[in-house]
Amino acid sequence: MNRIATVTTVFISIALTATAALAQAPRLMVTDTPKAEVGAIAGLWSLDQFGETGFGGRLTLNQTGWIGAELSLDGKPDDENTPSQRVMIVNARLMTRLRARPAFLFATAGGAITSGLDRNLSPMIGAGIQSLWQGGFVALRAEIQHFPGGAIHFGSHSRLMLGLVVAIR
């Protein structure tokens, strides 16, 4: 549990520092939510002692400035402790602007289906932070996701993902 607390603290510190640094850069920052977003993500596949890493991509279709629908396809290669695994996540995202920082807070909820050792269907809940749009097109994103039904087969059923997001306006 100590490792999870450490990773979470570092994750939040990096995200807040990055958004503060981006805010000081002399660039146009856009708070408007784009029609769609495409992103690349990577991070800790599960928050356990093995610390496997995974990667993937995400597409978000924003319905309004505060709600959107997301589709994510992620994977984790074989390693010495666990076999490869893939997951498809479909979820809704609720988002609000932070007043004290140049960032958005968001919550996600949806479902995940995995392949690997076997197929598994699980609910997914998550929370994260996303920077404002730099130059109107690029943002950083960080999210902690939890799979109560065990979509992540090994370890804690939770993961930490970081991403680069590109706006489609």
Secondary structure, DSSP 4 states (H G I P E B T S, - for coil): -HHHHHHHHHHHHHHHHHHHHHHHSSS-EE-SPPSEEEEEEEEESSSSSS--EEEEEEEEEESSSSEEEEEEEEEE---SSS--EEEEEEEEEEEEE-SSSSEEEEEEEEEEEEESSS-EEEEEEEEEEEE-EETTTEEEEEEEEE-TT-SS-STTSEEEEEEEEEEE-
